[in-house]
Amino acid sequence: MESEYFLITYATNSIYSYPLVMKKFCLFFLIVLMNVCLAIGQDNLDDKYMNKVESLDAIMENLYGVISGEKGEERNWELFHYLFASDAKLIPSGKPKNSEVKKVRYMTPGDYEKGSGKYLVENGFFEKEIHREVDIFGSLVQVFSTYEAYHSESEEKPFMRGINSIQLLNDGKRWWIVNIYWTQESEDNPLPANYLPR
């Protein structure tokens, strides 16, 4: 009777544990497969875009260039995302309409693409760096980049100016944008002379 009990118990446990083992194995296999696919995908992006992030000048040039284009011109969002580190943030700041309180808004690169991508194509948009101040300490790189914005390259007068405060990292292989925190020039907040071309 006792041996029969253990036989039934063993058989029952085996029947019910087999699907669980298979589920765990399948989950493990999917995780490994996803990591392999991501690694291959990253290698392909590196082959395409590594020259865009090999220096501070290169990544800054491509940051401005990738969002700029004439009306109707699609942007390269694959390259845009490639410039940013994981969990990077884009942070516009300023006073909303009908408010005296300055605020910030936090976006991921994906949020920026969804929120601004259509506008950039429908209206045309060029953002050009006109002055740059760089501070470096170890792995900390801080760039104060003064910009002017136009709807077309044919325009002579910008419709907007401001400063991008950009934090970057060089991991030894390439440059990454960690954060972009910016604000626009306004009547009560003009650009200081030391952040303008000399």
Stockholm file with secondary structure:
# STOCKHOLM 1.0

chainA/1-198         MESEYFLITYATNSIYSYPLVMKKFCLFFLIVLMNVCLAIGQDNLDDKYMNKVESLDAIMENLYGVISGEKGEERNWELFHYLFASDAKLIPSGKPKNSEVKKVRYMTPGDYEKGSGKYLVENGFFEKEIHREVDIFGSLVQVFSTYEAYHSESEEKPFMRGINSIQLLNDGKRWWIVNIYWTQESEDNPLPANYLPR
#=GR chainA/1-198 SS CHHHHHHHHHHHHHHHHHHHHHHHHHHHHHHHHHHHHHHHHHHHHHHHHGGGSSSHHHHHHHHHHHHCBCTTCCCCHHHHHHTEEEEEEEEEEECCTTCCSCEECCBCHHHHHHHHHHHHHHHCBEEEEEEEEEEEETTEEEEEEEEEEESSTTCSSCSEEEEEEEEEEECSSCEEEEEEEEEECBTTBCCCGGGSCC
#=GC SS_cons         CHHHHHHHHHHHHHHHHHHHHHHHHHHHHHHHHHHHHHHHHHHHHHHHHGGGSSSHHHHHHHHHHHHCBCTTCCCCHHHHHHTEEEEEEEEEEECCTTCCSCEECCBCHHHHHHHHHHHHHHHCBEEEEEEEEEEEETTEEEEEEEEEEESSTTCSSCSEEEEEEEEEEECSSCEEEEEEEEEECBTTBCCCGGGSCC
//
